[in-house]
Each structure stands twice: as structure tokens, then as C-alpha cells.
Amino acid sequence: MKAGLVFTLITIALLQQVAAQRDCRSFSRQQEHMENDPGLRSRITALETFTLQHSGNNTAGRIEANVIKIPVVVHILYHYPSEKIGDEQIIAQLAMLNKCFRKLNADTVNTPAVFKSLAADCEIEFQLATADPQKKYTNGIVRKYTPITQWGADDKMKLSAEMGDDAWDPKSYLNIWVCNLDKFAGYASFPGGDEKADGLVLDFPVVADAGNKTIVHEVGHWLNLRHLWGDEYCGEDGVSDTPKQASYTPGCPTTIRITCGNGPHGDMYMNYMDFTNDACTNLFTAGQKARMRALFAPGGPRNSLLSSKGLNPPLIFESPLPAEDPKWLEARIYPNPAINEINIDLNYDARWIGKIFQVTNLQGQIVMTVPVTSKFQKINISHLAPGMYFLAAKKEDGVSVKQKFIKL
């Protein structure tokens, strides 16, 4: 019994360790996009050819001392006030991102000696935008209330029509959405996909942790880097100086791991594009740098970022109107009790507009049906007999509302 218990505890610990890995959804999301977009596969093939032709070439545009500077806009989608993460957390994430891309992170001293000569300063930096697409002043951070309490890795957070927030022009900005992401720490779009979904998504806890490197990994995908194992056993990542390896690396190894015949040096598990624990990742290679910077060559999918006005001084200085949060997060009926009329406040969730509310009596009989036409709906109840009634409705996603009121 004791041996069985110990085995069970060890198994649970190992599963928890695996669960703590960087649960990236980027590759599988791209596969889904290819199923829905017949032309995407050919665009990816053309991009690979372009990358091979332009790796290492110089670019032109917004480059300072050979450093590419990319304007960033962060969309924070919050439901609860506690999810309104502060500017300082966003700034800390970008600071860590820049250190990793510029090889300025202190843990570069941990890069194994055999790989040190391959480690590269990618000469790419990320800065919060100073001008929005209308050339108005911005600090590069957008906060928006949403009735959605949790998001799947399906890009809906990137659409205002789905209660998310539309991307700023992806030809001029790197869009980052921060939200309550179900099951995944983050995911990113690869170049060549749907522009409306271009960018990356991060879970709240990722951004709250200044040392979390998920953003580094996902920006790598956004700049066309693959996982080191090519998302298949001993697969191809398109980079010549990253050794082939069998699969992702769990935990934080301290010894050489030889797979796919890559001895004597073994897997480059300290590379940002593995799933190794954050504390043990510390490099991009020169080959990865060349692959990423090839995107900015003339004709490349990220070339337009070099002429972005997103980091220019704004031409219009307007104080943005403060966003008003709902004062409650459920339907509210007032006055209650009422004589002739009740009001329904659905300000917390505009998705109720167009739905049908039913009014039932204590016997469960439907006495009224009310189509919702606005977030503040008035209902004439003067014809109802005095008593208690229930107002109820249900949306397609399963969310329901049920409130009782008293007719005097």
C-alpha cells in the first residue's frame, strides 16, 4: 500500500510538472486555420521560400543602429476589476521581452559553453505605441470591459463583435491581447494568416509574473519561429544551427540530453522555443535571428512595420473618455416591487439585445414575452394581476438570467 501511495504521489508530481510547462497553442491553432483557409498552406510555403532567400539580408525603414523597433498595442480584456492589470506590469513584460531579444538578460551566463557562440542579439525591440492608427496620442495600452469571463484559444477575443477588441492595423502594430485564457498560457499567430487575428494572446497570470517568458516564446512564433522539434518527432524547425531533437523538454534539465542523433552536445533545451521552465531558457540562435529578420525584408510579411507611424509623436492630443464599467455584473430589475412598469438594466452584457425574455407566474405559465431591443429595457406590466413573477431568458452559450419581481 505504501509503495502504491508513493508511486501515485510521484505520478501526480510529474503530471503537475508537465502541466506547468509552456502550454503553447500556436501550432495547433495554425493547423485549424489551414483547414478553414485553403490558401494558407501555399502562403506558408511561399513564405518559407522567401525566408530562405532573405535570411541575413539588410532591411530598410525604422531601424536604428541595425535595431528593428516594433510598435506594440496591448488590449487588456477584463471582466472583474481585479483583472485591470496596471501599466507597470505591461512595461515589465516588455522590458523582459527586450532583454531576451537583445541578449541582455542576466541568465545568458547559464548558456552552455558549446552553444555560447550560437547565441545572438536579435537586434529587435518592442515599444508601446505613442500614436494610434488615427495618429492620436496613446500609451499603447487599451483596457476594455467584457462580459466574457473566460476565453478559449479561438481568436474571439480579437473581435469586438465577440465582446473582445478589434486589432489595430497589424501592418503597423504588434497586437497583444491579455485576457482570462482557458487552459493555455498563451498562443500566437504565424505570418501569413488572417490579419484580423494577427498577434498574440496571453493569460493574466503570465503578465502578472514579470519573470514569465511566455511572451518571448510567443513573439518568436509571431516572427515565424517554430518549436525546436518542428511539432513532430525529430521534426524540422527551419533553422540550421538548432540541433534536431525528439520533442519538447519538460522541467529544467541539468545534463546533456541526446535525441535524434544530436550528440555529443544534445538538445538545445535552453532555447526560448522549447518548453523548458522559464528559469532555464536563455537564448535565440544566429539562425533564428536571421529567420525572424528575414520577415522585414522588402516584400516580407512584417516589412510594413518598418514604416509604421505607431512610434511617431502623435498629431492629435485628446484625453480619451474614461471607460465606464458596469456597476453590477448581472441583470438588474427596478423598481421592485412595481405598479405599471419595470426596467431591466443589461448594461453588463450587450449580447442580450435581440434575445427574448419570458415572464412567468408562480404556476410556471408564460404570461408575457419581451424582445430585448436595448441594454435598458422598459416593460409595461400594468395589465398583470398583482403577485410574484419571474423574468427569465437564456443565450446560446448557456448563460441564463432569472429574476423575480413583484407586481403591486
NORJO-V844958 format. One record per pair of residues at least 24 apart in sequence whose C-alpha atoms are under 10 Angstrom apart, sorted by the first residue. I is the first residue (numbers start at 1). GAP is how many residues later the second one is. Records with the same first field share a line. If there is no record, write none. Layout:
# NORJO-V844958
I->GAP  GAP
This chain:
# NORJO-V844958
14->236  237
17->233  234  260
18->231  232  233  257  258  259
19->164  165  231
20->165  230  231  255  256  257
21->163  164  193  227  228  229  230  253  254  255  256  257
22->162  163  164  165  190  191  192  195  196  226  228  251  252  253  254  255  256
23->160  161  162  163  164  191  252
24->159  160  161  162  163  164  190  193  194  197  203  251
25->128  129  158  159  160  161  162  163  164  176  193
26->127  160  161  162  163  164  174  175  192  195  196  200  201
27->160  161  162  163  194  199  200  203  204
28->125  159  203
29->124  125  126  158  159  160  161
30->158  159  160  161  163
32->122
33->121  156  160  161
34->159
37->156  157
39->153  154
40->152  153  154
41->151  152
42->150
43->148  149  150
44->146  147  148  149  180
45->147
46->146
47->144  145  177  247  248  253  254
48->176  190  243
50->244  245  247  249  250  251
51->173  187  239  240  241  242  243  244  245  246  249
52->186  187  238  239  242
53->241  244
54->236  237  239  240  241  242  243  244  246
55->232  233  234  235  236  237  238  239  240  241  242
56->230  231  233  234  235  236  237  238  241
57->233  236  237  239  240  241
58->235  236  238  239  240
59->234  235  236  237  238  239  244  247
60->236  237  238  243  246  247
61->235  236  237  242  243  244  245  246  247
62->241  242  243  244  245  246  247  249
63->60  61  62  243  244
64->59
65->58
66->56  57  58
67->35  54  55  56  57  58
68->54  55  56  57  58  225  228  237  238
69->54  55  56  57  58  236  237  239  242
70->54  55  56  57  58  59  102  103  104  232  235  236  237  238  240  241
71->54  55  56  57  58  59  60  61  69  101  102  103  104  234  235  237  238  239  240  241
72->54  55  56  57  58  67  68  69  96  98  100  101  102  103  104  127  238  239
73->54  55  56  57  58  59  65  66  67  68  69  94  95  97  100  101  102  103  104  126  237
74->54  55  65  66  67  68  69  93  94  99  100  101  102  103  104  126  127
75->65  66  67  68  69  82  83  89  90  91  92  93  100  101  102  103  104  126
76->65  66  67  68  69  70  81  88  89  100  101  102  103  104  126  128
77->65  66  67  68  69  70  71  72  74  80  81  86  87  88  100  101  102  103  127
78->65  66  67  68  69  70  71  72  86  100  101  102  126
79->65  66  67  68  69  70  71  100  101  246  247  250  269
80->65  66  67  68  69  245  249
81->64  244
83->60  62  95  96  97  121  122  125
84->59  60  61  95  120
85->58  93  119  122  123
86->55  57  122
87->52  53  54
88->120  122
89->118  119  120  121
90->38  50  51  88  117  118  120
91->36  37  50  116  119
92->115  116  117  118  119
93->113  114  115  116  117  118  119  120  121  122  123
94->31  32  33  34  113  116  121  122
95->30  31  32  115
96->114  115  116  117  119  120
97->27  28  29  113  114  115  116  117  118  119  120  122
98->24  25  26  27  28  29  118
99->25  26  117
100->24  25  113  116  172  181  182  183  184
101->24  25  115  118  119  171  181  182  183  188
102->181  182
103->179  180  181
104->178
105->177  178
106->176
107->172  173  174  175  176
108->162  172  173  174  175
109->173
110->160  169  170  171  172  173
111->157  159  160  169  170  171  172
112->144  153  156  158  170
114->150  151  154
115->126  127  150  153  155  156  168  170
116->167  169
117->168  169
118->123  124  165  166  167  168  169  170
119->122  152  163  164  165  166  167  168  169  170
120->163  164  165  166  167  168  169  170
121->162  163  164  165  168
122->161  162  163  164  165  166  167  168  170  171
123->166  170
124->165  168  169
126->47  48
127->46  47  183  184
128->45  46  182  183
129->43  44  45  179  180  181  182  183  184  185
130->179  180  181  182  183  184
131->177  178  179  180  181  182  183  184  185  186
132->36  37  40  41  177  178  179  180  182  183  184
133->35  36  39  40  175  176  177  181
134->175  176  180  181  182
135->174  175  176  177  178  179  180  181  182
136->174  177  178  179  180  181  182  183  184
137->173  175  176  177  178  179  180  181  182  183
138->172  173  175  176  178  179  180  181  182
140->33  35  170  171
141->35
142->35
143->35  179  180
144->179  180  181
145->178  179  180  181  203  204
146->33  179  180  202  203  204
147->179  182  183  200  201  202  203  204
148->31  32  200  201
149->30  31  32  33
150->29  30  31  32  33  53
151->28  29  30  31  32  33  52
152->28  29  30  31  32
153->28  29  30  31  32  33  34  35  48
154->33  43
155->32  33  34  41  42  43  44  45  46
156->41
157->24  40  44
158->38  39  40  41  42  43
159->37  38
161->190
162->189
163->186  187  188
166->30  31
167->28  29  30  31  32
168->27  28  30
169->26  27  29  139  141
170->25  26  27  28  29  132  134  135  138
171->24  27  130  131  132  133  134  135  136  137
172->130  131  132  133  134  135  136  137  138  139
173->25  26  129  131  132  135  136  137  138
174->24  25  26  45  48  128  131
175->24  25  26
176->24  25  26  39  43
177->24  25  26  27
178->24  25  26  27  28  29
179->24  25  26  28
180->24  25
181->24
185->27  29  30  33
186->28  29  31  32
187->27  28  30  31  32  34  35
188->27  29  30  31  32  33  34  35  36
189->29  30  32  33  34  35
190->28  29  30  31  32  33  34  35  36
191->30  31  32  33  34  104  109  110  111
192->32  108  109  110
198->24
199->24
211->67  68
212->65  66  67
213->59  64  65  66  68  69
214->58  59  61  63  64
216->56  57
217->54  55  56  57  58  61  64
218->54  55
220->52  53  64  68  69  72
221->52  71
222->70  80
223->65  66  68  69  70  71  72  73  78  79
224->64  67  68  69  70  71
225->48  63  64  66  67
226->47  48  62
227->44  45  46  47  48
228->39  40  41  43  44  45  46  47
229->31  38  44  45
233->27
234->25  26  27
235->25
237->36  51
238->49  50  53
239->46  47  48  49  50  51  52
240->45  46  47  48
241->27  44  45  46  47
242->25  26  27  29  42  43  44  45  46
243->24  25  26
244->24
245->24
247->27  28
248->25  26  27  28
249->25  26  27  28
250->24  25  26  27
251->24  25  26  27  28  29
252->24  25  26  27  28  29
253->24  27
254->26
330->71  72  73
331->44  70  71  72
332->44  69  71
333->43  44  45  58  70  71  72
334->44  71
335->70  71
336->68  69  70  71  72
337->50  51  67  68  69  70  71
338->43  44  48  67  68  69  70
339->41  42  43  44  45  47  67  68  69
340->39  40  41  42  43  44  67  68
341->37  38  39  40  41  42  66
342->35  36  37  38  39  40  63  64  65
343->33  34  35  36  37
344->28  30  31  32  33  34  35  47  59
345->29  30  31  32  33
346->26  28  29  30  31
347->27  28  29
348->27
349->26
350->24  25  26
351->24  44
352->41  42  43  48  49
353->24
355->38  39  40  41
356->36  37  38  39
357->33  34  35  36  37  44  45
358->32  33  34  35  36  44
359->30  31  32  33  34  43  44  45  46
360->28  29  30  31  32  44
361->24  26  27  28  29  30  43
362->25  26  27  28
363->26
364->25  26
365->24
366->24  25
369->24
381->26  27
382->25  26
383->24
384->24
